[in-house]
Amino acid sequence: MLESVLRNCDGNKIPESNVKELANWQPRAERTGEIPFVVARIVLQDFTGVPLLVDLAAMRSAVARMGRNPRLVEPLVPVDLVVDHSVQVDFAGVPDALQRNLEMEFRRNRERYQFLKWGMQAFDTFKVVPPGIGIVHQVNLEYLAKGVLSSPSTVNDRPSTIYYPDTLVGTDSHTTMINGLGIVGWGVGGIEAEAGMLGQPVYFLTPEVVGVHLKGELREGVTATDLALTITQLLRQAKVVGKFVEFYGPGAAALPVVDRATIANMAPEYGATMGFFPIDGECVNYLRATGRSEEHCRLYENYYRAQGLFGIPKKGDIPYSTDLELDLGSVVPSVAGPKRPQDRIELPKLKQEFLAAFTRPLMENGFGKKPEDFRTMARVNTAKEVHPFIDHTYGHRRLGLEPSESEMRDQHPAPDTPEQVPPTAFPKAESEIHHGSVLIAAITSCTNTSNPASCSPRACWQKSRRTRSPCQSGGEGFARAGIARRQ
């Protein structure tokens, strides 16, 4: 962050006083000043990214009406828009389900995607990742992130190249997942992201930095999700809202990047601005395993070594505003709930806690049911013909309803109504559901698509780390694990 303030110091939007103030940061000093942070790039997801592209198009129109060159309006930093949270499951249980769902998606949202395609062609620094590739944070982690960026510069009036850290803001609160790769970034609103696109700083209060010393190692059978839930509970109790959290120590160094990303992803849940892991050899290995060139991996490592930022600190190396500690060996298999992620329940206590929560009042985070309600049962079945209660107008423009902002948000309207979803999309099934039944849903999230340990045996992935070879049970190794599971 100091590098960004120093590199962008121009005496105008970033005066020299900001550089001195941040350079003299003290761990326990009073926080009164704001930092003008200029990020290196922007990541958008489609729901918030499309309105920002509309703004850019409107600016170009205004410039053209003034008789000027509309190409004067251009994002000053690279912008990547990832179309995610988009493809619906209209077809399932057939070999070509993915292809048919994608075709339905493009028909429903033809106008929207035509507009995004125009934006990608009209702006040099605006790129779009199409639907069906992956969730924005997975794509950011596996593909978009470079770790080190460069731009043309001059030294003594001669052409040169300046290298600087990969930093970003994104229009999604879980942008913090990228902190697991040693990249500074967090989620912001659309207005802040648009300001960043136009080269303006993101302002925030000089932060406190909470150090979390991790020691030991996870026991067999304990997943990154168990660790993330434990850390979330620990940090919520420590009240880290609005603060930076940095994980360090031998336990942090032993975690693979996918586990670090899972923990960093939970920063909005434990309230921190970000949950940061410093850069080390594991980060280099992850970039290499996810397809970055060997030349770039060497550049990445050499740059951070030269800056004195390579390697995870040990206890006592760095003074933090607050210091916490967690022994990874103490983490046990857990579930979250019943309603909030910080309400962690250790797996052996699940039955006891569920039965207690069943009759516990709602105000005490229970379900507020009567004991006799526990015997309630519901029969579930799907018929071969289309169920009469399924609303097939969802995602289509309804007759007599004018397009509006709310309709864009709620329905993904399209100019043409696709054919009705055929009965083959709903294979026949019958079951009974009771209180406490375990249901498996087709849910993807930025956590479980980016961490192979979410669906594969932990030992297998530990073996992959040691051998640097693809795991045979979870797809094609680190790089493709998330996408392989979604398909």
TORLUMRO-659493 format. One record per residue (C-alpha): x, y, z; residue number from 1. Coordinates in steps of 0.02 Angstrom, whole numbers. Last residue first. Layout:
<<X; Y; Z>; NUM>
...
REM end
This chain:
<<-957; -1466; -761>; 487>
<<-951; -1372; -596>; 486>
<<-828; -1500; -526>; 485>
<<-707; -1482; -672>; 484>
<<-714; -1292; -659>; 483>
<<-659; -1292; -477>; 482>
<<-519; -1417; -496>; 481>
<<-447; -1343; -655>; 480>
<<-288; -1259; -596>; 479>
<<-256; -1358; -438>; 478>
<<-253; -1529; -516>; 477>
<<-340; -1593; -672>; 476>
<<-499; -1665; -598>; 475>
<<-520; -1713; -416>; 474>
<<-472; -1894; -393>; 473>
<<-310; -1904; -494>; 472>
<<-224; -1759; -406>; 471>
<<-107; -1670; -526>; 470>
<<79; -1676; -486>; 469>
<<175; -1552; -381>; 468>
<<237; -1703; -279>; 467>
<<220; -1626; -105>; 466>
<<70; -1518; -142>; 465>
<<-19; -1657; -236>; 464>
<<9; -1773; -87>; 463>
<<-73; -1644; 25>; 462>
<<-216; -1642; -99>; 461>
<<-240; -1829; -84>; 460>
<<-227; -1821; 105>; 459>
<<-369; -1695; 110>; 458>
<<-490; -1812; 23>; 457>
<<-580; -1718; -116>; 456>
<<-735; -1607; -113>; 455>
<<-692; -1449; -17>; 454>
<<-508; -1494; -19>; 453>
<<-503; -1442; -202>; 452>
<<-526; -1260; -149>; 451>
<<-580; -1136; -283>; 450>
<<-752; -1202; -325>; 449>
<<-799; -1233; -142>; 448>
<<-757; -1057; -85>; 447>
<<-818; -949; -229>; 446>
<<-985; -1037; -215>; 445>
<<-1078; -1171; -308>; 444>
<<-1240; -1248; -249>; 443>
<<-1324; -1401; -322>; 442>
<<-1404; -1454; -157>; 441>
<<-1373; -1604; -46>; 440>
<<-1507; -1627; 87>; 439>
<<-1479; -1698; 261>; 438>
<<-1640; -1731; 357>; 437>
<<-1646; -1646; 527>; 436>
<<-1833; -1615; 525>; 435>
<<-1902; -1746; 408>; 434>
<<-1904; -1759; 219>; 433>
<<-1977; -1909; 128>; 432>
<<-1926; -1957; -49>; 431>
<<-1984; -1984; -227>; 430>
<<-1896; -1947; -390>; 429>
<<-1943; -1934; -574>; 428>
<<-1823; -1841; -688>; 427>
<<-1862; -1655; -714>; 426>
<<-1771; -1587; -868>; 425>
<<-1849; -1726; -972>; 424>
<<-2016; -1634; -953>; 423>
<<-1958; -1501; -1077>; 422>
<<-1921; -1319; -1026>; 421>
<<-2043; -1213; -1125>; 420>
<<-1970; -1139; -1283>; 419>
<<-1869; -981; -1260>; 418>
<<-1957; -811; -1249>; 417>
<<-1866; -685; -1359>; 416>
<<-1806; -511; -1310>; 415>
<<-1733; -576; -1147>; 414>
<<-1766; -532; -966>; 413>
<<-1642; -577; -828>; 412>
<<-1787; -590; -704>; 411>
<<-1752; -507; -538>; 410>
<<-1617; -379; -572>; 409>
<<-1668; -334; -748>; 408>
<<-1850; -332; -691>; 407>
<<-1805; -214; -550>; 406>
<<-1716; -96; -669>; 405>
<<-1864; -94; -785>; 404>
<<-1930; -178; -941>; 403>
<<-2117; -149; -965>; 402>
<<-2234; -288; -912>; 401>
<<-2382; -324; -1026>; 400>
<<-2321; -498; -1070>; 399>
<<-2185; -563; -955>; 398>
<<-2004; -547; -1010>; 397>
<<-1924; -714; -974>; 396>
<<-1807; -765; -833>; 395>
<<-1945; -844; -733>; 394>
<<-2094; -875; -848>; 393>
<<-2077; -1062; -821>; 392>
<<-2156; -1050; -648>; 391>
<<-2161; -1228; -582>; 390>
<<-2326; -1261; -493>; 389>
<<-2398; -1373; -628>; 388>
<<-2248; -1492; -621>; 387>
<<-2189; -1534; -796>; 386>
<<-2229; -1716; -836>; 385>
<<-2120; -1856; -771>; 384>
<<-2174; -1816; -594>; 383>
<<-2065; -1753; -453>; 382>
<<-2094; -1812; -276>; 381>
<<-2074; -1749; -99>; 380>
<<-2167; -1815; 53>; 379>
<<-2159; -1703; 207>; 378>
<<-2138; -1763; 386>; 377>
<<-2171; -1683; 555>; 376>
<<-2111; -1790; 702>; 375>
<<-2008; -1647; 775>; 374>
<<-2165; -1542; 790>; 373>
<<-2205; -1630; 955>; 372>
<<-2058; -1540; 1037>; 371>
<<-2131; -1369; 989>; 370>
<<-2030; -1261; 870>; 369>
<<-1940; -1096; 902>; 368>
<<-1800; -1127; 776>; 367>
<<-1658; -1066; 887>; 366>
<<-1548; -912; 881>; 365>
<<-1595; -853; 1056>; 364>
<<-1726; -733; 990>; 363>
<<-1801; -877; 890>; 362>
<<-1833; -972; 1051>; 361>
<<-1745; -1142; 1074>; 360>
<<-1855; -1291; 1030>; 359>
<<-1756; -1353; 880>; 358>
<<-1594; -1275; 942>; 357>
<<-1577; -1406; 1079>; 356>
<<-1607; -1550; 958>; 355>
<<-1482; -1474; 836>; 354>
<<-1351; -1448; 972>; 353>
<<-1360; -1629; 1034>; 352>
<<-1356; -1699; 858>; 351>
<<-1210; -1587; 806>; 350>
<<-1100; -1611; 960>; 349>
<<-980; -1734; 876>; 348>
<<-969; -1614; 727>; 347>
<<-916; -1459; 824>; 346>
<<-1045; -1323; 799>; 345>
<<-995; -1151; 738>; 344>
<<-1117; -1007; 753>; 343>
<<-1004; -885; 659>; 342>
<<-1080; -938; 494>; 341>
<<-1256; -886; 550>; 340>
<<-1420; -982; 550>; 339>
<<-1402; -1157; 623>; 338>
<<-1265; -1135; 594>; 337>
<<-1095; -1185; 535>; 336>
<<-1028; -1362; 536>; 335>
<<-869; -1424; 616>; 334>
<<-726; -1548; 604>; 333>
<<-597; -1504; 738>; 332>
<<-462; -1370; 747>; 331>
<<-342; -1389; 894>; 330>
<<-197; -1446; 783>; 329>
<<-206; -1282; 692>; 328>
<<-148; -1195; 852>; 327>
<<-219; -1019; 846>; 326>
<<-140; -857; 906>; 325>
<<-193; -674; 916>; 324>
<<-89; -514; 913>; 323>
<<-161; -338; 907>; 322>
<<-89; -182; 826>; 321>
<<49; -289; 752>; 320>
<<238; -277; 772>; 319>
<<331; -383; 643>; 318>
<<470; -513; 663>; 317>
<<417; -568; 838>; 316>
<<333; -728; 782>; 315>
<<390; -778; 610>; 314>
<<352; -685; 451>; 313>
<<293; -772; 291>; 312>
<<416; -750; 148>; 311>
<<447; -622; 13>; 310>
<<415; -437; 47>; 309>
<<594; -373; 51>; 308>
<<564; -277; -112>; 307>
<<699; -376; -204>; 306>
<<622; -539; -144>; 305>
<<453; -478; -202>; 304>
<<516; -440; -377>; 303>
<<620; -598; -392>; 302>
<<472; -710; -349>; 301>
<<352; -630; -473>; 300>
<<484; -617; -611>; 299>
<<524; -801; -590>; 298>
<<340; -845; -601>; 297>
<<321; -733; -753>; 296>
<<461; -823; -846>; 295>
<<391; -993; -799>; 294>
<<227; -942; -878>; 293>
<<66; -939; -776>; 292>
<<-37; -1097; -799>; 291>
<<-122; -1130; -634>; 290>
<<17; -1240; -566>; 289>
<<149; -1105; -593>; 288>
<<45; -973; -505>; 287>
<<13; -1095; -363>; 286>
<<198; -1139; -347>; 285>
<<245; -955; -336>; 284>
<<113; -929; -200>; 283>
<<180; -1081; -106>; 282>
<<354; -1006; -114>; 281>
<<303; -854; -14>; 280>
<<190; -700; -19>; 279>
<<105; -641; 141>; 278>
<<-71; -702; 186>; 277>
<<-202; -565; 208>; 276>
<<-377; -569; 280>; 275>
<<-458; -409; 217>; 274>
<<-570; -266; 274>; 273>
<<-611; -372; 425>; 272>
<<-787; -417; 479>; 271>
<<-770; -603; 521>; 270>
<<-899; -644; 388>; 269>
<<-834; -514; 264>; 268>
<<-658; -590; 285>; 267>
<<-721; -766; 244>; 266>
<<-637; -772; 73>; 265>
<<-468; -749; 158>; 264>
<<-491; -915; 248>; 263>
<<-538; -1009; 89>; 262>
<<-397; -921; -4>; 261>
<<-271; -982; 124>; 260>
<<-333; -1160; 101>; 259>
<<-313; -1146; -89>; 258>
<<-142; -1067; -66>; 257>
<<-75; -1218; 26>; 256>
<<-57; -1203; 216>; 255>
<<114; -1241; 293>; 254>
<<170; -1059; 292>; 253>
<<16; -1008; 391>; 252>
<<53; -1140; 524>; 251>
<<236; -1086; 532>; 250>
<<190; -906; 576>; 249>
<<84; -775; 490>; 248>
<<-95; -724; 454>; 247>
<<-127; -539; 428>; 246>
<<-295; -459; 471>; 245>
<<-332; -280; 416>; 244>
<<-462; -188; 519>; 243>
<<-636; -121; 479>; 242>
<<-720; -246; 596>; 241>
<<-590; -348; 691>; 240>
<<-696; -376; 846>; 239>
<<-590; -511; 935>; 238>
<<-745; -621; 959>; 237>
<<-779; -606; 773>; 236>
<<-598; -655; 743>; 235>
<<-606; -820; 839>; 234>
<<-773; -873; 764>; 233>
<<-713; -836; 588>; 232>
<<-549; -928; 624>; 231>
<<-645; -1084; 678>; 230>
<<-760; -1075; 526>; 229>
<<-611; -1054; 408>; 228>
<<-520; -1202; 488>; 227>
<<-669; -1317; 470>; 226>
<<-687; -1259; 289>; 225>
<<-503; -1294; 259>; 224>
<<-538; -1474; 305>; 223>
<<-501; -1582; 457>; 222>
<<-495; -1767; 414>; 221>
<<-313; -1789; 464>; 220>
<<-259; -1655; 588>; 219>
<<-218; -1479; 534>; 218>
<<-43; -1418; 570>; 217>
<<48; -1328; 711>; 216>
<<58; -1140; 727>; 215>
<<-42; -993; 661>; 214>
<<-5; -819; 728>; 213>
<<-148; -701; 687>; 212>
<<-86; -521; 673>; 211>
<<-219; -386; 679>; 210>
<<-170; -232; 578>; 209>
<<-252; -66; 623>; 208>
<<-297; 31; 470>; 207>
<<-270; 209; 408>; 206>
<<-449; 259; 367>; 205>
<<-504; 230; 188>; 204>
<<-500; 322; 22>; 203>
<<-500; 233; -147>; 202>
<<-396; 339; -263>; 201>
<<-457; 403; -433>; 200>
<<-388; 328; -592>; 199>
<<-551; 324; -690>; 198>
<<-577; 139; -656>; 197>
<<-547; 174; -471>; 196>
<<-688; 302; -472>; 195>
<<-800; 171; -553>; 194>
<<-754; 46; -418>; 193>
<<-794; 173; -282>; 192>
<<-964; 210; -361>; 191>
<<-1002; 24; -384>; 190>
<<-973; -20; -203>; 189>
<<-813; -98; -136>; 188>
<<-743; -271; -104>; 187>
<<-564; -303; -53>; 186>
<<-388; -313; -122>; 185>
<<-205; -333; -76>; 184>
<<-131; -487; -160>; 183>
<<-35; -617; -58>; 182>
<<-119; -764; -145>; 181>
<<-241; -792; -1>; 180>
<<-284; -606; -12>; 179>
<<-372; -649; -177>; 178>
<<-519; -717; -76>; 177>
<<-544; -538; -17>; 176>
<<-653; -506; -171>; 175>
<<-786; -585; -61>; 174>
<<-878; -419; -40>; 173>
<<-911; -408; -226>; 172>
<<-882; -257; -337>; 171>
<<-694; -281; -340>; 170>
<<-543; -183; -281>; 169>
<<-368; -219; -340>; 168>
<<-182; -236; -308>; 167>
<<-47; -325; -410>; 166>
<<118; -254; -349>; 165>
<<227; -143; -459>; 164>
<<348; -156; -604>; 163>
<<408; -4; -702>; 162>
<<471; -22; -879>; 161>
<<595; 92; -968>; 160>
<<608; 216; -1110>; 159>
<<747; 346; -1085>; 158>
<<721; 522; -1020>; 157>
<<827; 487; -866>; 156>
<<713; 340; -825>; 155>
<<549; 329; -921>; 154>
<<398; 219; -895>; 153>
<<295; 86; -983>; 152>
<<184; -21; -869>; 151>
<<205; -179; -766>; 150>
<<102; -292; -654>; 149>
<<157; -415; -519>; 148>
<<47; -544; -433>; 147>
<<-34; -591; -599>; 146>
<<-213; -620; -546>; 145>
<<-335; -646; -690>; 144>
<<-324; -835; -708>; 143>
<<-337; -946; -555>; 142>
<<-376; -820; -418>; 141>
<<-480; -700; -521>; 140>
<<-573; -842; -607>; 139>
<<-611; -921; -437>; 138>
<<-663; -751; -370>; 137>
<<-781; -718; -517>; 136>
<<-865; -888; -516>; 135>
<<-826; -999; -663>; 134>
<<-820; -1017; -852>; 133>
<<-1006; -1038; -891>; 132>
<<-1035; -855; -928>; 131>
<<-909; -751; -1028>; 130>
<<-751; -669; -957>; 129>
<<-755; -487; -1016>; 128>
<<-611; -366; -1042>; 127>
<<-604; -175; -1029>; 126>
<<-434; -90; -1053>; 125>
<<-447; -59; -1240>; 124>
<<-628; -3; -1233>; 123>
<<-746; -21; -1383>; 122>
<<-722; -207; -1417>; 121>
<<-752; -266; -1239>; 120>
<<-894; -141; -1219>; 119>
<<-979; -203; -1378>; 118>
<<-969; -382; -1314>; 117>
<<-1047; -324; -1150>; 116>
<<-1190; -243; -1246>; 115>
<<-1219; -399; -1350>; 114>
<<-1217; -498; -1188>; 113>
<<-1357; -392; -1114>; 112>
<<-1461; -397; -1272>; 111>
<<-1449; -587; -1283>; 110>
<<-1493; -621; -1102>; 109>
<<-1623; -757; -1113>; 108>
<<-1552; -830; -1273>; 107>
<<-1375; -832; -1202>; 106>
<<-1432; -920; -1044>; 105>
<<-1535; -1049; -1137>; 104>
<<-1383; -1095; -1241>; 103>
<<-1279; -1109; -1082>; 102>
<<-1408; -1224; -1002>; 101>
<<-1410; -1333; -1158>; 100>
<<-1219; -1346; -1160>; 99>
<<-1209; -1390; -976>; 98>
<<-1349; -1518; -987>; 97>
<<-1272; -1611; -1135>; 96>
<<-1251; -1777; -1045>; 95>
<<-1425; -1774; -965>; 94>
<<-1467; -1772; -779>; 93>
<<-1504; -1587; -773>; 92>
<<-1579; -1453; -884>; 91>
<<-1650; -1286; -824>; 90>
<<-1504; -1261; -705>; 89>
<<-1475; -1074; -717>; 88>
<<-1316; -992; -785>; 87>
<<-1289; -820; -706>; 86>
<<-1199; -812; -541>; 85>
<<-1049; -765; -650>; 84>
<<-1008; -649; -794>; 83>
<<-832; -590; -752>; 82>
<<-789; -409; -793>; 81>
<<-604; -370; -799>; 80>
<<-544; -189; -792>; 79>
<<-363; -136; -826>; 78>
<<-325; 38; -757>; 77>
<<-356; 208; -837>; 76>
<<-529; 159; -900>; 75>
<<-558; 251; -1066>; 74>
<<-654; 408; -1111>; 73>
<<-544; 504; -1234>; 72>
<<-605; 375; -1359>; 71>
<<-759; 484; -1381>; 70>
<<-656; 608; -1485>; 69>
<<-730; 780; -1458>; 68>
<<-879; 865; -1541>; 67>
<<-969; 900; -1378>; 66>
<<-1100; 771; -1427>; 65>
<<-959; 644; -1442>; 64>
<<-901; 681; -1264>; 63>
<<-1079; 654; -1199>; 62>
<<-1095; 490; -1294>; 61>
<<-928; 431; -1224>; 60>
<<-985; 472; -1049>; 59>
<<-1147; 375; -1076>; 58>
<<-1047; 223; -1134>; 57>
<<-938; 233; -979>; 56>
<<-1093; 246; -869>; 55>
<<-1172; 95; -956>; 54>
<<-1011; -2; -925>; 53>
<<-1030; 40; -740>; 52>
<<-1211; -20; -744>; 51>
<<-1152; -187; -820>; 50>
<<-1020; -215; -686>; 49>
<<-1136; -220; -536>; 48>
<<-1237; -372; -591>; 47>
<<-1097; -436; -703>; 46>
<<-955; -458; -581>; 45>
<<-818; -328; -585>; 44>
<<-630; -338; -553>; 43>
<<-526; -178; -554>; 42>
<<-338; -155; -578>; 41>
<<-181; -75; -505>; 40>
<<-266; 11; -360>; 39>
<<-237; 193; -308>; 38>
<<-252; 207; -118>; 37>
<<-282; 379; -44>; 36>
<<-254; 340; 142>; 35>
<<-360; 430; 272>; 34>
<<-294; 504; 434>; 33>
<<-365; 485; 611>; 32>
<<-312; 315; 677>; 31>
<<-231; 331; 850>; 30>
<<-65; 241; 862>; 29>
<<-49; 58; 913>; 28>
<<41; -17; 764>; 27>
<<133; 141; 710>; 26>
<<131; 197; 530>; 25>
<<273; 318; 491>; 24>
<<280; 270; 306>; 23>
<<91; 298; 299>; 22>
<<104; 476; 361>; 21>
<<257; 516; 255>; 20>
<<173; 457; 95>; 19>
<<11; 549; 134>; 18>
<<111; 709; 169>; 17>
<<187; 698; -4>; 16>
<<20; 740; -81>; 15>
<<-92; 614; -172>; 14>
<<-230; 697; -274>; 13>
<<-114; 844; -307>; 12>
<<68; 829; -256>; 11>
<<89; 687; -382>; 10>
<<118; 537; -268>; 9>
<<62; 387; -373>; 8>
<<218; 282; -346>; 7>
<<229; 328; -161>; 6>
<<46; 292; -122>; 5>
<<54; 128; -217>; 4>
<<216; 73; -134>; 3>
<<145; 116; 38>; 2>
<<0; 0; 0>; 1>
REM end
